[in-house]
Amino acid sequence: MTLTQVRDWIDAADKVTVFTGAGVSTESGIPDYRGPSGTWTVDPDAAKYVDIDYYVRDPEIRKRSWARRRDHAAWTVEPNAAHRALVRLEERGKLNRLITQNIDGLHQKAGTSPDRVLEVHGNIFGVLCLKCGAETSMREALDRVDAGEEDPQCLDCGGMLKSTTVFFGQSLDPVVLRHSAEAAADCEVFVAVGTSLTVYPAAGLVDVALEAGARVVICNAEPTPFDHRADAVLRERVGEVLPAIVGQTA
Ligand code: ZN
């Protein structure tokens, strides 16, 4: 299946739903999790920082988590050609929803409308109080860290704070999940980019799109469990594939 054929499908479509994973951000310099130089491959202990049980139990993990948030690449890196291609897809009036597993906000930074983006794993720019549920800004919390608080607590109730990302052991937001499933069902072309499609809810969304009769396009460097059911599988770098298949602004 060639890039040209996929581009023709997208040209002909009114509604394209896109699902992105870590592979879209690696070209901006944000490491993925499970790849050869991924965060969890290099340091198996790193997964503890996104595990709610370790986080709640261990003040040392929380202290180091705040330092990691302050140093996270998301604050400094720029969107890449893949992000910009998806902005163009919206400008062409074809982007239904952009569902992402990424927490780095790079789709919005590139210019995709925030109300089109569904962040199934949340994002790093907010802070949630585990006691009262208040949501505040990460920037403000990091200012407190910079001022010497190693594990800042909720200013309203004194509760424990964490980023508004979804940790292991936490539920995904049911509203975001519902909208994601609706978007997967309501499209003519479903494009999964830079994701291994092995982690829930990724796999479920591909199933929804397939059952709804959408053409499914997978762009990923490594094989996925859905390759044999996809209408097209593209192995090239996502920063090259996406610009090629979304075409130009009209
Ligand atoms: Zn609170």
Residues whose N, C-alpha, C, O or C-beta is under 5 A from the ligand:
A	BS01	ZN	C129 K131 C132 G133 A134 C154 D156 C157 G158 G159
